Amino acid sequence: MSFHVADTPTLQAVATEDEQALAQDLQARVEEAAGQAEAQPEVVEAAEAHRVAQEQLDRLRVAERALNRHAKQSRDHLNDLSQTALDGLVESAASGKLEFKKLSEQVTVENQIRAITRAIEKLTEHRLPLAQIASLREEAHALQSRARAMERIAQERAEKVLGQLRDAVSEEVVLPVDMSKGVVGALLARAAGLKRSAVQVSESADRIEREYQERYGR
């Protein structure tokens, strides 16, 4: 280490002068600390709640696709039945004895289509938007939980570093420490990004909820 304090009163101490090695070491430490945050009980619990809510939303979307597919198939089948039933009615009338069996089958399919249509309406108008709101709320909560955990770990690391620097402070009275370029700064930056994402997700949930309440008054 070579410097002249008269020319350079502000000093910077690093573990190594190899910038690439410093960057790699910083990244490894940041990932380790972030992993600790992700393992916090409240973070795991929030992530699980979001997973459950998202799975419920996905199941309802699968149900919607299946019902729409079945409705199309039923309509096509009904069209075929209609033609067959009419032809059968004409033929039975020509033979002197009316037969309504095909019409009965047609009525059954029509009832199925009406039931499917009502189910689709309930899904699209109520269950899907409510499930989407719930999933977004849980996602926002999970993001906020991760952000708080990272901030807490950053605070703990900062306190630890400052504790280790107390001897130097006692020697020189004042020792400024820039935490923004190390693990603490990286964690706080990640936490800030998670908070921004949480706000955006929460705003999406608010918008969908307002639209639902305006439409259905609930």
MODELLER restraints for C-alpha pairs under 7 A, 6 or more apart:
rsr = mdl.restraints
at = mdl.atoms
rsr.add(forms.Gaussian(group=physical.xy_distance, feature=features.Distance(at['CA:16:A'], at['CA:22:A']), mean=6.73, stdev=0.5))
rsr.add(forms.Gaussian(group=physical.xy_distance, feature=features.Distance(at['CA:26:A'], at['CA:182:A']), mean=6.80, stdev=0.5))
rsr.add(forms.Gaussian(group=physical.xy_distance, feature=features.Distance(at['CA:26:A'], at['CA:183:A']), mean=6.37, stdev=0.5))
rsr.add(forms.Gaussian(group=physical.xy_distance, feature=features.Distance(at['CA:29:A'], at['CA:183:A']), mean=6.58, stdev=0.5))
rsr.add(forms.Gaussian(group=physical.xy_distance, feature=features.Distance(at['CA:30:A'], at['CA:183:A']), mean=5.36, stdev=0.5))
rsr.add(forms.Gaussian(group=physical.xy_distance, feature=features.Distance(at['CA:30:A'], at['CA:186:A']), mean=6.78, stdev=0.5))
rsr.add(forms.Gaussian(group=physical.xy_distance, feature=features.Distance(at['CA:30:A'], at['CA:187:A']), mean=6.77, stdev=0.5))
rsr.add(forms.Gaussian(group=physical.xy_distance, feature=features.Distance(at['CA:34:A'], at['CA:150:A']), mean=6.56, stdev=0.5))
rsr.add(forms.Gaussian(group=physical.xy_distance, feature=features.Distance(at['CA:37:A'], at['CA:146:A']), mean=6.60, stdev=0.5))
rsr.add(forms.Gaussian(group=physical.xy_distance, feature=features.Distance(at['CA:37:A'], at['CA:149:A']), mean=5.10, stdev=0.5))
rsr.add(forms.Gaussian(group=physical.xy_distance, feature=features.Distance(at['CA:37:A'], at['CA:150:A']), mean=5.40, stdev=0.5))
rsr.add(forms.Gaussian(group=physical.xy_distance, feature=features.Distance(at['CA:37:A'], at['CA:153:A']), mean=6.93, stdev=0.5))
rsr.add(forms.Gaussian(group=physical.xy_distance, feature=features.Distance(at['CA:38:A'], at['CA:44:A']), mean=6.81, stdev=0.5))
rsr.add(forms.Gaussian(group=physical.xy_distance, feature=features.Distance(at['CA:38:A'], at['CA:146:A']), mean=6.45, stdev=0.5))
rsr.add(forms.Gaussian(group=physical.xy_distance, feature=features.Distance(at['CA:42:A'], at['CA:145:A']), mean=6.80, stdev=0.5))
rsr.add(forms.Gaussian(group=physical.xy_distance, feature=features.Distance(at['CA:43:A'], at['CA:142:A']), mean=6.51, stdev=0.5))
rsr.add(forms.Gaussian(group=physical.xy_distance, feature=features.Distance(at['CA:43:A'], at['CA:145:A']), mean=5.38, stdev=0.5))
rsr.add(forms.Gaussian(group=physical.xy_distance, feature=features.Distance(at['CA:43:A'], at['CA:146:A']), mean=5.74, stdev=0.5))
rsr.add(forms.Gaussian(group=physical.xy_distance, feature=features.Distance(at['CA:46:A'], at['CA:141:A']), mean=6.64, stdev=0.5))
rsr.add(forms.Gaussian(group=physical.xy_distance, feature=features.Distance(at['CA:46:A'], at['CA:142:A']), mean=4.78, stdev=0.5))
rsr.add(forms.Gaussian(group=physical.xy_distance, feature=features.Distance(at['CA:46:A'], at['CA:145:A']), mean=7.00, stdev=0.5))
rsr.add(forms.Gaussian(group=physical.xy_distance, feature=features.Distance(at['CA:47:A'], at['CA:142:A']), mean=5.43, stdev=0.5))
rsr.add(forms.Gaussian(group=physical.xy_distance, feature=features.Distance(at['CA:49:A'], at['CA:138:A']), mean=6.39, stdev=0.5))
rsr.add(forms.Gaussian(group=physical.xy_distance, feature=features.Distance(at['CA:50:A'], at['CA:135:A']), mean=6.11, stdev=0.5))
rsr.add(forms.Gaussian(group=physical.xy_distance, feature=features.Distance(at['CA:50:A'], at['CA:138:A']), mean=4.73, stdev=0.5))
rsr.add(forms.Gaussian(group=physical.xy_distance, feature=features.Distance(at['CA:50:A'], at['CA:139:A']), mean=5.40, stdev=0.5))
rsr.add(forms.Gaussian(group=physical.xy_distance, feature=features.Distance(at['CA:50:A'], at['CA:142:A']), mean=6.88, stdev=0.5))
rsr.add(forms.Gaussian(group=physical.xy_distance, feature=features.Distance(at['CA:53:A'], at['CA:134:A']), mean=6.47, stdev=0.5))
rsr.add(forms.Gaussian(group=physical.xy_distance, feature=features.Distance(at['CA:53:A'], at['CA:135:A']), mean=4.83, stdev=0.5))
rsr.add(forms.Gaussian(group=physical.xy_distance, feature=features.Distance(at['CA:54:A'], at['CA:135:A']), mean=5.30, stdev=0.5))
rsr.add(forms.Gaussian(group=physical.xy_distance, feature=features.Distance(at['CA:57:A'], at['CA:128:A']), mean=6.75, stdev=0.5))
rsr.add(forms.Gaussian(group=physical.xy_distance, feature=features.Distance(at['CA:57:A'], at['CA:131:A']), mean=5.40, stdev=0.5))
rsr.add(forms.Gaussian(group=physical.xy_distance, feature=features.Distance(at['CA:57:A'], at['CA:132:A']), mean=6.19, stdev=0.5))
rsr.add(forms.Gaussian(group=physical.xy_distance, feature=features.Distance(at['CA:60:A'], at['CA:128:A']), mean=6.55, stdev=0.5))
rsr.add(forms.Gaussian(group=physical.xy_distance, feature=features.Distance(at['CA:64:A'], at['CA:120:A']), mean=6.36, stdev=0.5))
rsr.add(forms.Gaussian(group=physical.xy_distance, feature=features.Distance(at['CA:64:A'], at['CA:123:A']), mean=6.91, stdev=0.5))
rsr.add(forms.Gaussian(group=physical.xy_distance, feature=features.Distance(at['CA:67:A'], at['CA:116:A']), mean=6.44, stdev=0.5))
rsr.add(forms.Gaussian(group=physical.xy_distance, feature=features.Distance(at['CA:67:A'], at['CA:120:A']), mean=6.73, stdev=0.5))
rsr.add(forms.Gaussian(group=physical.xy_distance, feature=features.Distance(at['CA:71:A'], at['CA:113:A']), mean=6.05, stdev=0.5))
rsr.add(forms.Gaussian(group=physical.xy_distance, feature=features.Distance(at['CA:71:A'], at['CA:116:A']), mean=6.45, stdev=0.5))
rsr.add(forms.Gaussian(group=physical.xy_distance, feature=features.Distance(at['CA:74:A'], at['CA:109:A']), mean=6.79, stdev=0.5))
rsr.add(forms.Gaussian(group=physical.xy_distance, feature=features.Distance(at['CA:74:A'], at['CA:113:A']), mean=6.53, stdev=0.5))
rsr.add(forms.Gaussian(group=physical.xy_distance, feature=features.Distance(at['CA:78:A'], at['CA:106:A']), mean=6.34, stdev=0.5))
rsr.add(forms.Gaussian(group=physical.xy_distance, feature=features.Distance(at['CA:78:A'], at['CA:109:A']), mean=6.42, stdev=0.5))
rsr.add(forms.Gaussian(group=physical.xy_distance, feature=features.Distance(at['CA:81:A'], at['CA:106:A']), mean=6.02, stdev=0.5))
rsr.add(forms.Gaussian(group=physical.xy_distance, feature=features.Distance(at['CA:82:A'], at['CA:106:A']), mean=6.69, stdev=0.5))
rsr.add(forms.Gaussian(group=physical.xy_distance, feature=features.Distance(at['CA:85:A'], at['CA:102:A']), mean=4.84, stdev=0.5))
rsr.add(forms.Gaussian(group=physical.xy_distance, feature=features.Distance(at['CA:85:A'], at['CA:103:A']), mean=5.59, stdev=0.5))
rsr.add(forms.Gaussian(group=physical.xy_distance, feature=features.Distance(at['CA:89:A'], at['CA:98:A']), mean=6.34, stdev=0.5))
rsr.add(forms.Gaussian(group=physical.xy_distance, feature=features.Distance(at['CA:89:A'], at['CA:99:A']), mean=6.09, stdev=0.5))
rsr.add(forms.Gaussian(group=physical.xy_distance, feature=features.Distance(at['CA:89:A'], at['CA:100:A']), mean=6.83, stdev=0.5))
rsr.add(forms.Gaussian(group=physical.xy_distance, feature=features.Distance(at['CA:92:A'], at['CA:98:A']), mean=4.84, stdev=0.5))
rsr.add(forms.Gaussian(group=physical.xy_distance, feature=features.Distance(at['CA:92:A'], at['CA:99:A']), mean=5.80, stdev=0.5))
rsr.add(forms.Gaussian(group=physical.xy_distance, feature=features.Distance(at['CA:133:A'], at['CA:205:A']), mean=5.07, stdev=0.5))
rsr.add(forms.Gaussian(group=physical.xy_distance, feature=features.Distance(at['CA:133:A'], at['CA:208:A']), mean=6.78, stdev=0.5))
rsr.add(forms.Gaussian(group=physical.xy_distance, feature=features.Distance(at['CA:133:A'], at['CA:209:A']), mean=6.67, stdev=0.5))
rsr.add(forms.Gaussian(group=physical.xy_distance, feature=features.Distance(at['CA:136:A'], at['CA:201:A']), mean=6.08, stdev=0.5))
rsr.add(forms.Gaussian(group=physical.xy_distance, feature=features.Distance(at['CA:136:A'], at['CA:202:A']), mean=6.61, stdev=0.5))
rsr.add(forms.Gaussian(group=physical.xy_distance, feature=features.Distance(at['CA:136:A'], at['CA:205:A']), mean=5.71, stdev=0.5))
rsr.add(forms.Gaussian(group=physical.xy_distance, feature=features.Distance(at['CA:137:A'], at['CA:202:A']), mean=6.19, stdev=0.5))
rsr.add(forms.Gaussian(group=physical.xy_distance, feature=features.Distance(at['CA:137:A'], at['CA:205:A']), mean=6.49, stdev=0.5))
rsr.add(forms.Gaussian(group=physical.xy_distance, feature=features.Distance(at['CA:140:A'], at['CA:198:A']), mean=4.40, stdev=0.5))
rsr.add(forms.Gaussian(group=physical.xy_distance, feature=features.Distance(at['CA:140:A'], at['CA:201:A']), mean=5.73, stdev=0.5))
rsr.add(forms.Gaussian(group=physical.xy_distance, feature=features.Distance(at['CA:140:A'], at['CA:202:A']), mean=5.74, stdev=0.5))
rsr.add(forms.Gaussian(group=physical.xy_distance, feature=features.Distance(at['CA:143:A'], at['CA:194:A']), mean=5.63, stdev=0.5))
rsr.add(forms.Gaussian(group=physical.xy_distance, feature=features.Distance(at['CA:143:A'], at['CA:195:A']), mean=6.71, stdev=0.5))
rsr.add(forms.Gaussian(group=physical.xy_distance, feature=features.Distance(at['CA:143:A'], at['CA:198:A']), mean=5.50, stdev=0.5))
rsr.add(forms.Gaussian(group=physical.xy_distance, feature=features.Distance(at['CA:144:A'], at['CA:194:A']), mean=6.72, stdev=0.5))
rsr.add(forms.Gaussian(group=physical.xy_distance, feature=features.Distance(at['CA:144:A'], at['CA:195:A']), mean=5.87, stdev=0.5))
rsr.add(forms.Gaussian(group=physical.xy_distance, feature=features.Distance(at['CA:144:A'], at['CA:198:A']), mean=6.15, stdev=0.5))
rsr.add(forms.Gaussian(group=physical.xy_distance, feature=features.Distance(at['CA:147:A'], at['CA:191:A']), mean=4.22, stdev=0.5))
rsr.add(forms.Gaussian(group=physical.xy_distance, feature=features.Distance(at['CA:147:A'], at['CA:194:A']), mean=5.70, stdev=0.5))
rsr.add(forms.Gaussian(group=physical.xy_distance, feature=features.Distance(at['CA:147:A'], at['CA:195:A']), mean=6.26, stdev=0.5))
rsr.add(forms.Gaussian(group=physical.xy_distance, feature=features.Distance(at['CA:150:A'], at['CA:187:A']), mean=5.92, stdev=0.5))
rsr.add(forms.Gaussian(group=physical.xy_distance, feature=features.Distance(at['CA:150:A'], at['CA:188:A']), mean=6.91, stdev=0.5))
rsr.add(forms.Gaussian(group=physical.xy_distance, feature=features.Distance(at['CA:150:A'], at['CA:191:A']), mean=5.98, stdev=0.5))
rsr.add(forms.Gaussian(group=physical.xy_distance, feature=features.Distance(at['CA:151:A'], at['CA:187:A']), mean=6.86, stdev=0.5))
rsr.add(forms.Gaussian(group=physical.xy_distance, feature=features.Distance(at['CA:151:A'], at['CA:188:A']), mean=5.93, stdev=0.5))
rsr.add(forms.Gaussian(group=physical.xy_distance, feature=features.Distance(at['CA:151:A'], at['CA:191:A']), mean=6.41, stdev=0.5))
rsr.add(forms.Gaussian(group=physical.xy_distance, feature=features.Distance(at['CA:154:A'], at['CA:184:A']), mean=4.82, stdev=0.5))
rsr.add(forms.Gaussian(group=physical.xy_distance, feature=features.Distance(at['CA:154:A'], at['CA:187:A']), mean=6.12, stdev=0.5))
rsr.add(forms.Gaussian(group=physical.xy_distance, feature=features.Distance(at['CA:154:A'], at['CA:188:A']), mean=6.74, stdev=0.5))
rsr.add(forms.Gaussian(group=physical.xy_distance, feature=features.Distance(at['CA:157:A'], at['CA:184:A']), mean=6.72, stdev=0.5))
rsr.add(forms.Gaussian(group=physical.xy_distance, feature=features.Distance(at['CA:158:A'], at['CA:184:A']), mean=6.58, stdev=0.5))
rsr.add(forms.Gaussian(group=physical.xy_distance, feature=features.Distance(at['CA:169:A'], at['CA:175:A']), mean=5.61, stdev=0.5))
rsr.add(forms.Gaussian(group=physical.xy_distance, feature=features.Distance(at['CA:179:A'], at['CA:185:A']), mean=5.53, stdev=0.5))
